């Protein structure tokens, strides 16, 4: 697909971040079809293989939720309500379809509202299981094949194994570029700030995968070329939570005197660092990645071994990132009414603190109106630890 990006860089990132969806509008005018989706559990490779452009729907922390609250209960996750609010207000008028996976209850139980209210030409719900056993994996492969058949019918053409394999290769290449950017955070001070990287990942969610790959390459070249740009700060922070699709919170931490050098977020390490294995049946590789490799609070994992081994299985990837990226403090950032992560908080906190890393737990409402309160708590957290 010919794109307008010619290398790109942080200036290009800023354009697509500030005017989120502008590239999708351009492509829509060129006759391309855009499929919107919620959550990192949507298998974007199948959308790409069908010839459509996957587009991640995001909310807006600066926009008060008004229209969504007339159709959704206010105890629904504020992130989901904000996403829906932006869609109702015409922010994503270019969408031709919607794909919603069975992630959390707030996403799953509002699918019918999305489908009815947006009334798009295409809508599909992916009934993703919550277990990771062999029976769940087998069931999920059938679910993905059902999605493949449904989307092919809408596209008016078969989605071949070859097309899937090519799409998997592209998205793996995109993830490899993100991994390369993450490596630049290991330096002290990091070569790319948390605010910059968050912008990059958000911008990438709005682009065709080929253009995202090109943009990421431009950012990598630019960041490597400028070398050590930042000053040392007394703390290296890892942020753990659900979806952070705005720079406000990351910027708040970095403005308070720390660098955000690692994360377990979407978009972020949880979404981008796990690749799809190349398998004879592409659906098998996709099922393995989305069901077992993405470690999220919405997925139940059977207890194996003793309790410590069980925690290591669930949260060991966080512990390894803390070690690999030289993290000395963790911020656990959870949205109000986010049950999957709300239930995880005690165990995540105890697991990380048992390894000697202090944790600050924050519950937020996905709104700029709470920034002042969060700033006070973050500054106090950093000051106490310096003393």
Helices and strands as residue ranges (DSSP letters): H 10-18, H 22-29, E 34-38, H 44-49, E 53-56, G 68-70, H 78-88, E 97-101, H 105-108, H 111-118, E 122-126, H 134-155, H 161-183, H 194-204, H 209-226, E 235-243, H 248-255, E 258-266, H 269-272, H 282-288, I 289-293, H 307-324, E 329-335, H 339-354, E 358-364, G 368-370, H 371-386
